[in-house]
Amino acid sequence: MDRPELEDGARKILLTNLRRGTADWNGKEFSFVVPSLRGYPFQWFWDSCFHAIALTHLDLDQAKAELTTLMSSALPNGFIPHIIFWEMDKQPDFLARNIVGMTSPNYSATMQPPIIAYAVERVFQATGDEEFKQKALPVLTAYYRWLRLNRDPDDDGLIAVIQPEEAGTDCSPKYDEALGLEELSNQGFIAALRKVYAAYEPMRGDDRRILAADIFHFEDVLVNSIYCFGMRSLARLLGDSPEATEFNREADRTLNALLTKCWDEETGAFFDLSGVAETQVKVVTISSLMPLILDDLPRPIVERLVNRWVTSTKDFWLPYPLPSVPASDPKFMPGNPRGFIWRGPTWVNTNWFLSHALRRHGYAGLADTIVTKTMEAIEKSGYREYYEPYTGEGLGASNFGWSTLALDL
Ligand code: GLC
């Protein structure tokens, strides 16, 4: 597919999925792209950040509007929700069909991987808009401080998620044990999640209390890699200032904790920590590779991850790399039956993260293959939510927003 074709396809999605208006519940103007008109008709946190990055290639004003809308939903304490229901009437039965942790009818009480500072940095680089940056900075500093104060109770530099959807990799097999999943299906996942939600009911909104209750407490490697990556962006945006020093210091602490607590020398992979007791969850998934996005990851670890996992044809190096779960895992499901997502297929957002990461670490050939194969899959089936890793067949939602990150590969 040539560049104009790729851009045309992306432009169509980003325009069709665009929502503009004024919210009846807070009187604020919104202008953002929904991940998919049918499945996800509201604003999602990390999707929005990806949309803004894709939009830097098509429409700079809309890229700014996407992030400005997201940041306008920040609460006074700094928290930014993972879903904002700008127009609930677009799908009034959404909450009857999905479960979302809430303390307000208009947004979720949960987070998503904190990529926002990087997205702001990219939009600032593309536009040079100083006013946009100056408005974003207090929102970003408050947000990353909120994460530190509310999600890192043991103060080790690793933040914890309280339910799998917060990590953006909803049904990943790495959560099965902590969730006590009884049936390997989306229904089984929802049933297990309902128990967690029921236990949270009296505490919803008080994250420190929820984490202390130790019901689902995951120091997730993907989330923390992105947290660290985001704080580096924030420090660069802050320039030469005490706040930049603060966020660089915190990013150093997060990297250090990933290395000392999550790296498993025997397996050659990073593992999440479950519970207050911080038990390593020895299930390799795409998130085990995510620290590669950090430029200062020690070289021997980079090489180990690449040689042992990324390029292994029994694991991640499939015809359409990189699958969300390695093929060697007994629970690997390349077809993702009925919405049981993040258990095998290849996603464009993780390919975007990891192809850039591999290139920065000197693996241009591997990065090129990931890019070519991603483009091939998009050419076959359009911008889909995820792809079958052996055939490249598109699966899940059609006209899916963040797959337009292909413009930025
Ligand atoms: C699914 C994904 C999540 C994404 C959301 C909207 O829940 O797992 O990462 O943000 O869909 O696209």
Residues whose N, C-alpha, C, O or C-beta is under 5 A from the ligand:
A	BS01	GLC	P35 Y40 W44 D47 G168 T169 D170
